Amino acid sequence: MPRGVVVKSISVSAELLVIQRAVQGVADFLDIENFDHPLSDDAKRQAAATLNLVAVRLRDLGRAARGRMPVELFWARHNDAEPSDEQEDLILYEPTPTNSKGKK
């Protein structure tokens, strides 16, 4: 890889941790102890929106892992992989550009 080229890489563990926290937040919010009071329409919309975002992130994580979505489109600050993460994490790298013109 040429010097100075920045390659974005995804920490699957970091992404899954953020998703786990989002789901746990909704679960805590909807905890049975909170059912003594009716949920407001805003609260229902917030819970539904969070779960929809979780579903989309999981879908896109699967796409990126299978190479069906460019890794750089899935990259975010919270899932940026550190070089030291490689031993205990699954790291998704964006493909390195090649100079080949493809098959004829």
Order of alpha helices (4+ residues) and beta strands (2+ residues): beta-alpha-alpha-alpha-beta
